[in-house]
């Protein structure tokens, strides 16, 4: 890691030799914190996940202020003993199970495809392996694409620019030059059938379908265009399948309550319900696409419960609803949106589950917004905290935003630059792996599709935890410590077999062991 910009805090540079010093006390700097990785080849970066022996606990850690980045540490050994009374402990009970997990993923935006195209062959291979390889990468299995343009596009466009209710000019030609080649590269390293579970989300209908006459800055779907807009979904799904990428799901509308400088379309909860019930659901069914799942809301956690109540209250509409998607925005610790601060609302995810337990909950978008804070460890911790709390509140899938962006957090046709897990310096060809990449890896590399969340409890608030039982019988526990002090604790399997460990300050650790049972004995 090289220091490319000086960091000023109390008149001092935060430099330790040629390495960055992670000064987490910094509240504001006069210049950006920018750290760059020489991007070693992936087999040197991450090792294949190995199955532990019967009483062995493998340990993988990332830690601020050290070189630990998904680093394998010496294994622990479980002993037949209970944690000491009153001492910090994390107890995992693999016989009590909750939701089945679908997987982690990222978004194939036009911006990501544009940056990817400008990389050299070796760097392209590195990015694909880093995200999609199961043995030495993050093992992504979910993907999201935008139907028509979004802010992370090269411009404002749609699949049917001509005003024609029959959509005779519909075309996905724009995707053939950008997103589809990136999807094909990813599919080459995905095991099995080579397919990702792909979610498509519209930011806006074509401008001529909206009452505002434009795709950006608000506006609603014209009532007389509802049937044509539903047909647009059908044509998009059919076109993607012809290209070799059958869709797994649609979200009805990305962020339906937001008026932004980029593409959007306003839907009240009632309007989304009625469009789904009267047009989108029946049209997909008539076209033989009822297997494509429909996900509603696709906005922040703050309003998801109230909106779910309206969407699910109508039996004719709810029969088309497979799941509810949500985003993470509204965290005042990371965003400068005074009207949105304090609206993280993790508990609302659980409340929606309680409202309808059969409803599937998917985190469909997350990123550090307002320009990238490259190298900031706190952004990684934001990912870790959100993933743990979302999973513990019944979330079944977790999808990040752009796969890769340039060093400025773009391209973005309205200047809404954000962060990705990997950035590329297009001038030098360097890949910039962010702390958030490693935090994501502590979950996605070890919690595999088909895993079931199991009971996991910490007796210290500072130890944030979750645990999953994989289909192969391995038990995965993630422990995060965001505080300034290390915490020694007991890790216990079932309360009777334990090992001593430690969660260093500003660290995340993944522990893997055998579950010690044939099958879970109960399910919630």
C-alpha positions as CSV (number, residue, x, y, z in Angstrom):
1,X,0.0,0.0,0.0
2,X,1.4,3.4,-1.0
3,X,0.5,6.8,0.3
4,X,-0.4,8.9,-2.7
5,X,-2.0,11.9,-0.9
6,X,-0.9,13.4,2.4
7,X,-3.3,13.0,5.3
8,X,-3.4,16.0,7.6
9,X,-4.6,15.7,11.2
10,X,-3.4,18.1,13.9
11,X,-0.6,19.1,11.5
12,X,0.8,15.6,11.2
13,X,1.0,13.2,8.3
14,X,-0.3,9.7,9.0
15,X,2.6,7.8,7.6
16,X,4.3,4.7,8.9
17,X,7.2,4.0,6.6
18,X,5.8,3.2,3.2
19,X,2.5,1.9,4.7
20,X,-0.7,3.7,5.6
21,X,-1.5,4.2,9.2
22,X,-5.2,3.6,9.7
23,X,-6.0,6.6,12.0
24,X,-9.6,5.8,12.8
25,X,-9.9,8.9,15.0
26,X,-9.7,11.1,11.9
27,X,-13.0,13.0,11.5
28,X,-12.0,15.2,8.6
29,X,-9.0,15.5,6.4
30,X,-8.0,18.3,4.0
31,X,-7.2,15.8,1.3
32,X,-8.5,12.4,0.4
33,X,-7.2,9.1,1.9
34,X,-6.3,7.2,-1.2
35,X,-4.6,3.8,-0.9
36,X,-3.6,1.6,-3.8
37,X,-2.9,-2.1,-4.1
38,X,-0.4,-3.6,-6.5
39,X,-3.1,-6.3,-6.9
40,X,-1.1,-9.5,-6.4
41,X,-2.5,-12.4,-8.4
42,X,-5.5,-13.9,-6.8
43,X,-4.1,-17.3,-5.7
44,X,-1.6,-15.3,-3.6
45,X,-4.3,-13.1,-2.2
46,X,-6.9,-15.7,-1.0
47,X,-6.5,-19.4,-0.3
48,X,-9.1,-22.0,-1.1
49,X,-11.5,-22.7,1.8
50,X,-10.5,-25.9,3.6
51,X,-12.8,-28.2,5.6
52,X,-11.8,-28.3,9.3
53,X,-11.2,-31.5,11.3
54,X,-13.8,-32.6,13.9
55,X,-12.6,-30.4,16.8
56,X,-10.7,-27.9,14.7
57,X,-11.8,-24.3,14.3
58,X,-10.2,-22.5,11.3
59,X,-9.7,-18.7,11.7
60,X,-9.6,-16.1,9.0
61,X,-9.2,-12.4,10.0
62,X,-9.1,-8.9,8.6
63,X,-7.8,-6.2,11.0
64,X,-7.2,-2.5,10.7
65,X,-3.6,-1.3,11.2
66,X,-2.1,-4.7,10.2
67,X,-1.5,-6.7,7.0
68,X,-4.3,-9.1,7.8
69,X,-6.8,-9.2,4.9
70,X,-8.8,-12.4,4.9
71,X,-5.7,-13.9,6.4
72,X,-5.6,-17.5,7.6
73,X,-4.4,-17.7,11.2
74,X,-3.5,-20.7,13.3
75,X,-6.5,-22.9,14.0
76,X,-8.2,-23.3,17.4
77,X,-9.2,-26.5,19.1
78,X,-12.5,-27.1,20.7
79,X,-12.4,-28.5,24.3
80,X,-15.2,-30.1,26.2
81,X,-15.9,-27.3,28.5
82,X,-18.4,-24.4,28.9
83,X,-17.4,-20.8,28.8
84,X,-16.4,-19.3,32.1
85,X,-19.4,-17.7,33.8
86,X,-19.5,-14.0,33.2
87,X,-16.7,-13.9,30.7
88,X,-17.3,-12.6,27.1
89,X,-18.6,-15.4,25.0
90,X,-20.2,-16.3,21.6
91,X,-22.4,-19.4,21.7
92,X,-23.5,-21.0,18.5
93,X,-26.4,-23.5,18.6
94,X,-26.5,-25.4,15.3
95,X,-29.7,-27.3,16.1
96,X,-31.8,-24.1,16.0
97,X,-32.2,-22.9,12.4
98,X,-33.8,-20.0,10.6
99,X,-33.9,-18.9,7.0
100,X,-32.1,-20.5,4.0
101,X,-29.6,-18.2,2.4
102,X,-29.5,-17.6,-1.3
103,X,-26.1,-15.9,-1.7
104,X,-24.2,-12.7,-2.2
105,X,-23.7,-10.6,-5.3
106,X,-23.0,-7.4,-7.1
107,X,-24.4,-5.2,-9.9
108,X,-23.5,-5.3,-13.5
109,X,-24.0,-1.6,-14.4
110,X,-23.0,0.1,-17.6
111,X,-20.4,2.1,-15.6
112,X,-18.8,-1.1,-14.3
113,X,-18.8,-2.6,-17.8
114,X,-17.2,0.5,-19.2
115,X,-14.4,0.5,-16.6
116,X,-13.9,-3.2,-17.1
117,X,-13.5,-2.8,-20.8
118,X,-10.6,-0.4,-20.3
119,X,-8.6,-2.8,-18.2
120,X,-5.9,-5.0,-19.6
121,X,-6.5,-8.8,-19.9
122,X,-4.7,-9.7,-16.7
123,X,-6.6,-7.1,-14.7
124,X,-9.9,-8.2,-16.2
125,X,-9.2,-11.8,-15.2
126,X,-8.3,-10.6,-11.7
127,X,-11.6,-8.7,-11.3
128,X,-13.6,-11.7,-12.5
129,X,-11.8,-14.2,-10.3
130,X,-11.9,-11.8,-7.3
131,X,-15.7,-11.7,-7.4
132,X,-16.9,-14.9,-8.9
133,X,-14.5,-17.7,-8.3
134,X,-15.6,-19.9,-5.4
135,X,-12.2,-21.2,-4.3
136,X,-10.1,-18.0,-4.3
137,X,-12.7,-15.2,-4.8
138,X,-15.9,-14.0,-3.2
139,X,-18.0,-16.7,-4.8
140,X,-20.8,-14.3,-5.9
141,X,-24.0,-16.0,-7.0
142,X,-26.5,-13.1,-7.3
143,X,-26.4,-10.3,-9.9
144,X,-28.4,-7.2,-10.6
145,X,-28.8,-5.2,-13.8
146,X,-30.7,-2.0,-14.7
147,X,-33.5,-2.2,-17.2
148,X,-33.0,1.1,-19.2
149,X,-30.4,3.5,-18.0
150,X,-29.5,4.5,-14.4
151,X,-27.2,7.1,-13.0
152,X,-24.3,4.7,-13.5
153,X,-24.8,4.7,-17.2
154,X,-22.9,6.5,-19.9
155,X,-26.0,8.6,-20.6
156,X,-29.8,8.7,-20.5
157,X,-31.4,6.0,-22.7
158,X,-34.1,3.4,-22.9
159,X,-34.7,0.1,-24.8
160,X,-37.6,1.8,-26.8
161,X,-37.1,5.5,-27.6
162,X,-39.9,5.6,-30.1
163,X,-43.4,6.4,-28.8
164,X,-45.2,3.3,-29.7
165,X,-47.5,1.3,-27.4
166,X,-46.6,-1.9,-29.2
167,X,-42.9,-1.3,-28.6
168,X,-41.9,-2.4,-32.1
169,X,-38.6,-0.6,-31.8
170,X,-37.6,-2.4,-28.6
171,X,-33.9,-3.4,-28.5
172,X,-31.2,-4.5,-26.1
173,X,-28.4,-3.6,-28.5
174,X,-27.0,-1.2,-25.9
175,X,-26.4,-4.2,-23.6
176,X,-24.5,-6.2,-26.2
177,X,-21.7,-3.7,-26.2
178,X,-21.3,-3.4,-22.4
179,X,-23.2,-5.4,-19.8
180,X,-23.6,-8.7,-21.6
181,X,-19.9,-9.2,-22.2
182,X,-19.2,-8.6,-18.5
183,X,-21.9,-11.1,-17.6
184,X,-20.4,-13.7,-20.0
185,X,-17.0,-13.3,-18.4
186,X,-18.6,-13.8,-14.9
187,X,-20.5,-16.9,-16.1
188,X,-17.3,-18.6,-17.3
189,X,-16.1,-19.0,-13.7
190,X,-19.4,-19.7,-11.9
191,X,-19.6,-23.4,-11.0
192,X,-22.4,-25.7,-12.2
193,X,-24.6,-24.3,-14.9
194,X,-22.6,-21.2,-15.1
195,X,-25.6,-19.0,-14.3
196,X,-26.0,-16.2,-11.8
197,X,-29.4,-15.6,-10.3
198,X,-30.0,-12.3,-12.1
199,X,-32.3,-9.5,-10.9
200,X,-33.4,-6.8,-13.3
201,X,-34.5,-3.4,-11.9
202,X,-36.0,-0.4,-13.8
203,X,-35.0,3.1,-12.7
204,X,-37.4,4.7,-15.2
205,X,-39.7,3.8,-18.1
206,X,-38.9,5.5,-21.4
207,X,-39.5,9.3,-21.2
208,X,-42.5,9.2,-23.4
209,X,-44.3,6.8,-20.9
210,X,-44.1,9.4,-18.1
211,X,-46.2,12.4,-17.3
212,X,-43.1,14.5,-16.9
213,X,-41.8,13.6,-20.4
214,X,-38.3,12.8,-19.0
215,X,-36.6,9.9,-17.3
216,X,-34.9,12.0,-14.6
217,X,-36.1,14.3,-11.8
218,X,-39.3,12.5,-10.9
219,X,-42.5,12.0,-12.8
220,X,-45.0,9.1,-12.8
221,X,-46.0,6.4,-15.2
222,X,-48.8,7.7,-17.5
223,X,-52.0,5.6,-16.8
224,X,-52.5,4.9,-20.5
225,X,-48.9,3.4,-20.6
226,X,-49.3,0.8,-17.9
227,X,-49.9,-2.0,-20.3
228,X,-47.1,-1.0,-22.5
229,X,-44.7,-0.7,-19.6
230,X,-45.7,-4.2,-18.4
231,X,-45.0,-5.5,-22.0
232,X,-41.6,-3.8,-21.7
233,X,-40.7,-6.2,-18.8
234,X,-41.7,-9.2,-20.9
235,X,-39.7,-8.1,-23.9
236,X,-36.7,-7.4,-21.7
237,X,-36.9,-10.9,-20.1
238,X,-37.3,-12.6,-23.5
239,X,-34.4,-10.6,-25.0
240,X,-32.0,-11.5,-22.1
241,X,-33.0,-15.1,-22.3
242,X,-32.2,-15.1,-26.0
243,X,-28.8,-13.8,-25.1
244,X,-28.2,-16.7,-22.6
245,X,-29.2,-14.9,-19.4
246,X,-32.6,-15.9,-18.2
247,X,-33.8,-13.6,-15.5
248,X,-34.3,-14.9,-12.0
249,X,-36.4,-11.9,-10.8
250,X,-37.6,-8.4,-11.4
251,X,-38.0,-5.6,-8.9
252,X,-41.0,-3.5,-9.8
253,X,-39.3,-0.2,-9.5
254,X,-36.0,1.0,-8.1
255,X,-36.5,3.5,-5.2
256,X,-40.1,4.3,-6.0
257,X,-40.3,7.1,-3.4
258,X,-37.2,9.1,-4.6
259,X,-37.0,12.3,-6.7
260,X,-33.4,12.4,-7.9
261,X,-31.3,14.1,-10.6
262,X,-30.9,10.7,-12.2
263,X,-33.5,8.3,-13.6
264,X,-36.5,7.5,-11.4
265,X,-40.3,7.0,-11.5
266,X,-42.6,7.7,-8.5
267,X,-44.9,5.0,-7.4
268,X,-46.9,5.3,-4.2
269,X,-47.5,2.0,-2.4
270,X,-51.0,1.9,-3.8
271,X,-49.8,2.6,-7.4
272,X,-47.1,-0.1,-7.2
273,X,-49.7,-2.6,-5.8
274,X,-52.2,-1.8,-8.6
275,X,-49.7,-1.9,-11.4
276,X,-48.4,-5.3,-10.1
277,X,-52.0,-6.7,-9.7
278,X,-53.6,-5.4,-12.9
279,X,-50.7,-5.3,-15.4
280,X,-47.2,-6.6,-14.5
281,X,-48.2,-9.9,-12.8
282,X,-50.9,-10.9,-15.4
283,X,-48.7,-9.9,-18.3
284,X,-45.7,-11.9,-17.2
285,X,-48.0,-14.9,-16.6
286,X,-49.6,-14.6,-20.0
287,X,-46.2,-14.6,-21.6
288,X,-45.1,-17.8,-19.8
289,X,-42.8,-15.9,-17.4
290,X,-44.5,-16.5,-14.1
291,X,-41.3,-18.3,-13.0
292,X,-39.6,-14.9,-12.9
293,X,-40.0,-13.7,-9.4
294,X,-41.4,-10.3,-8.5
295,X,-39.7,-8.2,-5.8
296,X,-41.5,-5.1,-4.4
297,X,-40.4,-1.9,-2.6
298,X,-36.6,-1.9,-3.6
299,X,-36.0,1.2,-1.4
300,X,-34.7,1.9,2.0
301,X,-35.4,0.2,5.3
302,X,-37.2,3.2,6.8
303,X,-40.5,2.8,4.9
304,X,-40.4,-0.9,4.1
305,X,-42.8,-2.0,6.8
306,X,-45.5,0.6,6.0
307,X,-45.2,-0.1,2.3
308,X,-45.3,-3.8,2.8
309,X,-48.5,-3.5,4.7
310,X,-50.2,-1.9,1.7
311,X,-48.7,-4.1,-0.9
312,X,-49.5,-7.3,1.0
313,X,-53.0,-6.3,2.1
314,X,-54.5,-7.1,-1.3
315,X,-54.7,-10.9,-1.9
316,X,-55.0,-10.4,-5.7
317,X,-51.7,-8.4,-5.7
318,X,-49.8,-10.4,-3.0
319,X,-50.2,-13.6,-5.0
320,X,-47.7,-12.2,-7.5
321,X,-45.2,-11.0,-4.8
322,X,-42.3,-13.3,-4.1
323,X,-40.2,-11.0,-2.1
324,X,-39.3,-7.5,-0.9
325,X,-36.1,-5.8,-1.7
326,X,-34.5,-3.0,0.4
327,X,-31.5,-0.6,0.4
328,X,-29.3,0.6,3.2
329,X,-29.2,4.4,2.7
330,X,-30.1,6.8,5.5
331,X,-27.1,6.3,7.9
332,X,-26.1,9.6,9.3
333,X,-22.7,8.2,10.2
334,X,-21.8,8.0,6.6
335,X,-24.2,10.3,4.7
336,X,-24.7,14.1,4.7
337,X,-28.5,14.0,4.1
338,X,-30.0,15.8,7.1
339,X,-33.6,14.9,6.0
340,X,-32.7,11.2,5.9
341,X,-30.3,10.9,8.9
342,X,-31.2,8.3,11.6
343,X,-33.2,6.2,9.3
344,X,-31.1,3.0,9.1
345,X,-34.0,1.0,10.8
346,X,-32.5,-2.5,10.9
347,X,-35.5,-3.7,13.0
348,X,-37.9,-3.0,10.1
349,X,-36.5,-5.9,8.2
350,X,-37.6,-8.2,11.0
351,X,-41.0,-6.5,11.3
352,X,-41.6,-7.2,7.6
353,X,-40.7,-10.8,8.1
354,X,-43.1,-11.0,11.1
355,X,-45.8,-9.4,8.9
356,X,-45.6,-12.3,6.4
357,X,-43.0,-15.0,7.2
358,X,-43.3,-16.5,3.8
359,X,-42.1,-13.3,2.1
360,X,-38.4,-13.4,0.9
361,X,-36.2,-10.5,2.0
362,X,-33.4,-9.4,-0.3
363,X,-30.9,-6.5,0.2
364,X,-30.8,-5.3,-3.4
365,X,-28.4,-2.3,-3.2
366,X,-25.7,-0.9,-1.0
367,X,-22.7,1.3,-1.5
368,X,-20.8,4.1,0.2
369,X,-22.2,7.2,-1.5
370,X,-21.1,10.8,-2.0
371,X,-17.8,10.0,-3.7
372,X,-15.5,7.2,-2.7
373,X,-13.6,7.3,0.6
374,X,-10.9,5.0,-0.7
375,X,-9.0,3.1,2.0
376,X,-11.4,4.1,4.8
377,X,-11.7,1.1,7.2
378,X,-14.9,2.4,8.6
379,X,-16.7,1.8,5.3
380,X,-15.7,-1.9,5.6
381,X,-17.2,-1.9,9.1
382,X,-20.4,-0.4,7.7
383,X,-20.6,-3.4,5.4
384,X,-19.9,-5.8,8.2
385,X,-22.5,-4.3,10.5
386,X,-25.2,-4.1,7.9
387,X,-24.7,-7.6,6.7
388,X,-24.7,-9.1,10.2
389,X,-27.9,-7.2,11.2
390,X,-29.7,-7.9,8.0
391,X,-28.9,-11.6,8.1
392,X,-30.0,-11.8,11.7
393,X,-33.3,-10.2,10.7
394,X,-34.2,-12.9,8.1
395,X,-32.5,-11.5,5.0
396,X,-32.0,-14.2,2.4
397,X,-29.7,-12.5,-0.1
398,X,-27.4,-9.5,-0.1
399,X,-26.5,-7.6,-3.3
400,X,-23.9,-4.9,-3.5
401,X,-24.0,-2.0,-6.0
402,X,-21.4,-1.5,-8.8
403,X,-18.9,-4.3,-9.2
404,X,-16.1,-1.9,-10.2
405,X,-15.7,1.9,-10.7
406,X,-12.8,4.2,-11.6
407,X,-10.7,5.9,-8.9
408,X,-13.2,8.9,-8.8
409,X,-16.2,6.6,-8.3
410,X,-17.6,6.8,-11.8
411,X,-18.4,7.1,-14.6
412,X,-21.8,8.5,-13.6
413,X,-23.7,10.7,-16.1
414,X,-25.1,13.0,-13.4
415,X,-22.0,13.1,-11.2
416,X,-23.4,10.9,-8.4
417,X,-20.0,9.3,-7.7
418,X,-19.9,6.4,-5.2
419,X,-17.6,3.7,-3.9
420,X,-17.3,0.1,-5.0
421,X,-15.5,-2.8,-3.4
422,X,-12.9,-2.5,-6.2
423,X,-11.8,0.6,-8.0
424,X,-9.5,0.9,-11.0
425,X,-7.0,3.6,-11.6
426,X,-7.4,3.7,-15.4
427,X,-4.2,5.8,-15.8
428,X,-1.9,3.2,-14.2
429,X,-4.0,0.0,-14.5
430,X,-3.9,-0.5,-10.8
431,X,-6.8,-2.2,-9.0
432,X,-7.7,-0.7,-5.7
433,X,-9.1,-3.3,-3.3
434,X,-11.1,-1.6,-0.5
435,X,-11.6,-2.7,3.1
436,X,-15.2,-3.4,2.1
437,X,-14.0,-6.1,-0.3
438,X,-12.4,-8.0,2.6
439,X,-15.4,-7.5,4.9
440,X,-17.7,-8.9,2.2
441,X,-15.4,-11.8,1.8
442,X,-15.7,-12.8,5.4
443,X,-19.3,-13.6,4.6
444,X,-19.6,-14.6,0.9
445,X,-16.6,-16.9,0.8
446,X,-17.8,-19.0,3.8
447,X,-21.6,-18.7,3.9
448,X,-22.6,-20.6,0.8
449,X,-25.9,-20.7,-1.1
450,X,-28.2,-23.1,0.7
451,X,-26.8,-22.4,4.1
452,X,-29.2,-21.9,7.0
453,X,-28.8,-19.3,9.6
454,X,-28.5,-20.8,13.1
455,X,-28.9,-19.4,16.6
456,X,-25.8,-17.4,17.7
457,X,-25.6,-15.2,20.8
458,X,-23.0,-12.9,22.2
459,X,-23.1,-11.6,25.8
460,X,-21.3,-8.4,24.8
461,X,-22.8,-5.7,22.6
462,X,-19.3,-5.0,21.2
463,X,-19.1,-8.5,19.7
464,X,-21.4,-8.4,16.6
465,X,-22.1,-12.0,15.5
466,X,-24.0,-14.2,13.1
467,X,-23.7,-17.9,12.2
468,X,-24.7,-20.3,9.4
469,X,-24.8,-24.0,8.8
470,X,-23.6,-24.8,5.3
471,X,-25.0,-27.7,3.2
472,X,-21.7,-29.6,3.6
473,X,-22.1,-29.6,7.4
474,X,-19.6,-26.8,8.2
475,X,-20.6,-24.3,10.8
476,X,-19.5,-20.7,10.0
477,X,-19.5,-17.9,12.7
478,X,-18.5,-14.3,11.9
479,X,-17.5,-12.1,14.8
480,X,-16.9,-8.3,14.4
481,X,-15.4,-5.8,16.8
482,X,-15.8,-2.1,15.9
483,X,-14.4,-0.8,19.2
484,X,-11.0,0.6,20.0
485,X,-10.1,-2.3,22.3
486,X,-9.5,-6.0,21.8
487,X,-11.9,-8.4,23.4
488,X,-10.9,-11.9,24.6
489,X,-13.8,-14.3,24.5
490,X,-14.9,-17.9,24.4
491,X,-16.3,-19.3,21.2
492,X,-18.7,-22.2,22.0
493,X,-20.4,-24.8,19.9
494,X,-23.6,-25.8,21.5
495,X,-22.5,-24.4,24.9
496,X,-20.5,-27.4,25.9
497,X,-17.5,-27.3,23.5
498,X,-15.4,-24.1,23.6
499,X,-12.2,-22.5,22.5
500,X,-10.5,-19.2,23.6
501,X,-10.1,-16.5,21.0
502,X,-9.8,-12.8,20.7
503,X,-11.5,-10.1,18.5
504,X,-8.8,-7.4,18.0
505,X,-9.9,-3.7,17.8
506,X,-11.5,-2.9,14.4
507,X,-11.4,-6.4,13.1
508,X,-13.7,-9.1,11.6
509,X,-13.0,-12.8,12.0
510,X,-14.6,-15.9,10.3
511,X,-14.5,-19.1,12.3
512,X,-15.3,-22.4,10.5
513,X,-15.8,-25.7,12.3
514,X,-17.8,-28.9,11.8
515,X,-21.4,-28.6,13.1
516,X,-21.1,-31.8,15.2
517,X,-24.5,-33.1,14.2
518,X,-26.1,-35.0,11.3
519,X,-29.0,-32.6,10.7
520,X,-30.5,-29.7,12.5
521,X,-33.2,-30.8,14.9
522,X,-35.5,-27.8,14.9
523,X,-36.4,-24.9,12.6
524,X,-38.0,-21.6,13.2
